[in-house]
Structures are given as C-alpha cells and as structure tokens.
C-alpha cells in the first residue's frame, strides 16, 4: 500500500488498515463506558494480555445536549472574542517584525480581529433566520459497552472480570 505522498504507508502495528468489525468473544457487558474501562483496567492490573481486548459500543446514538439560547448579543460577543484571539496572534507575529518594537501591531490586530469576528458571526447567524436559536454540544454514546477478548484468553478474562464483579481480591466496583 502506498500513500499519496509517495513511499509505503505504515499503519500502526496490530491495527487493521481499513475499518473492520471487532473480533473476539464477549467477556463482559457494561452500561457505561467508565465501567468497561474499569474492567479493562482491572485486566491490565492483573497482568492480562490486554492487546487481546476490545471495547465495543453497541446501539450507538447521537446525543445533542442544549446548552443555552442564542441571542444577537451572545453571537456578537462570541464572534468578537474568537476574532480577537486570531487578531492577537496575527498582531504578535507582526510585532516580532516591527522595527520600533511597539505594541501598535498587537492593538491593531486585536481590534481588527474583534471587528471581523463580529461581522462573520453576524452574517452566519443572520443567514440562519432564527431556525436554530440555541447552542448545543453533541456526543456519540452507546446503549451498552461490550468487552471482547480473543478466544485464546477469553476464559481467563471472564474469570478475572467475575472476581471484579464479586468484589474479590483487587476487584469490586
């Protein structure tokens, strides 16, 4: 396999080159990712060969949590803030090459960045015509998380996870 820049592509060792379904036998099923992660951590702490383990999210769903209402004031303030950061960066770069070493390029960059940020934010928000007057954050979550293990070590993994679930030595939730 070659990459577009010439030469051989080098995939990470042990990882498939193309998306493939996971393999292995189920050794545990958990309601949250944190519980599945804790189970794999328990296996690692027990000197189990965790390279044979995979966490698989089943029944995926996109969850969009509404953070707040969008108003013109919030849109303009957010645009000004993000533009000011970019302007500050450009101003700092320009001040490095300024012969007199003044702060004028930084102030000009900061101000013009804030203005351009507000303009671009206003145009974007105005183009939506009120169809989306809220802010949100999206994340992919699963209905459950299965821990799979290659068949050669699956029985040992089940035993270790059973001890964890029963609160045995080194286990317990």
Secondary structure, DSSP 8 states (H G I E B T S, - for coil): -B-TTSSB----TTS-SS-----SEEEEEESSHHHHHHHHHHHHHTT--GGGEEEEEEEEEEEEEEEEE--HHHHHHHHHHHHHHHHHHHHHHHHHT-SS--SHHHHHHHHHHHHHHHHHHHHHHHHHTTS--EEEEEEEEEEEEEEEE-HHHHHHHHHHHHHHHHT-TT---
